[in-house]
């Protein structure tokens, strides 16, 4: 209790969305070890990967706020609408034709253009630098001279120019393969990829491959190499920031393929020494983008060196909450300074230290903790103190909303995530994985997964296991499905997992982010994460 303070509704320790949290972010940012790697131009770490609410956006906002050498690119401003609206291009993409290089070329041009505009103060300075360094027949110079006017205009113009040129070549190839009448039907959406025979598909893929080979990718790569010479002052470097790739910025049918090509572009753009591209990417979006790879020669493991994954420990979260509580009181309650966590929260909640109780009911993410504390503060409005009962009264509603958020976060990657989580209802304490195999609900989920056949919904690894079981019903196949579902529930943070009797419980938000289903044997056990207890009807003795 703090003398003279009556808690007021809506006075919070910040907002759960970084986009709305500028005031607290400015004052209460907690830098983790990976932050220095992002700033290091020599470090390959370029992709900030993390769960919803882990602080990815906050990292880029802090970097942008504290430096004047950043460029932010909104994906909505990179006009991929031309591709989305082209029936010809959508047709060949639906046929799984490899257009990855087209997407890479477009991304590279966007980044090249922004880099040139940031380094050179105007077009004349850029042209002078070209004249001073390259002779007339230099291939890079020829590329710059061809496109230099586009570096200083809106990006949608050049994207449409490159895309339309590619579309014309593809259209000519489709016409040669299928005839003018069929091409006209494709252009008017009267023909779909499903109406194409196997031999016609192979012929179109060959024609598209030829069109891709004529893209000026080699010239673009030379231009990137040449830019290292043009941008000779190595003390002048800058960061290109991209976020919001999980939002509605392009046709959903293209989104994950474009993100995959963007990741490949970030990797290739590392050769430009003055520029570092930094992406903030949700874990589930990255997973689905990698799963969308259908092209030969693309090796996802090569991206691992680019990635830094955000994980919080209890000490960092305690530091963040202490800062936010202190700042809230300073702003909202007559300038009171140095208010600490246990000045307002009970030191013990049930049998646990107060902070540990709060932290246990999160997935070690700032958003969870901020949201829980804000709900507690609102519940205490009109009072002068926060009691154990205040926390307990809030917990049920908090748990339900966190469960809903968890389902929303992962539903695009696991369409039957609601069904998987239903297996955890009223599962108090430690539970044996092998016991799930005997439950009727598991067979119901198996049939629900089979219903995905023929739909355009994403089909996860559990769908494959369910299909295999229904073709050949036996205990081993059913346990493989069980292990797959348990692996998913572990990954999303719904359960903690103990692989053998000798081991301790592991959680994806503390330990390995993923446990492969083949590691899960009939000796494994699980327990539901405390954040979901109240929502799932679990009331352990505490």
Secondary structure, DSSP 8 states (H G I E B T S, - for coil): --TT----TT--S--SSGGG-HHHHHHH----THHHHHH-TT----EEEE-TTSSHHHHHHHHHHH-SSEEEEEGGGS--HHHHH-HHHHHHHHTT---HHHHHHHHHHHHHHHHHHHHSSSHHHHHHHHHHH--TT-HHHHHHHHHGGGGGS-HHHHHHHHHHHHHHHHHHHHHHHH-HHHHHHHHTT---GGG--HHHHHHHHHHHHHHHHTSSHHHHHHHHHHHHHHS--TT--EEEEEE-TTSSSS-HHHHHHHHHHHHHHHHHGGG-TTEEEEEEEEHHHHHHHHHT--STT--GGGGGGGEEE----HHHHHHHHHHHHHHHHHHHTTT-----HHHHS-SEETTEEHHHHHHHTS-S-HHHHHHHHHHHHHHTTT-S---HHHHHHHHHHHHHHHHHHHHHHHTTT-TTHHHHHHTTTT--S-EEHHHHTT-HHHHHHHHHHHTTTTSSS---HHHHHHHHHHHS--HHHHHHHHHHHHHHHHHHTSEEEESSTTS--B-TTTS-S---GGG--TT-EEEE-GGGTTTTT-----
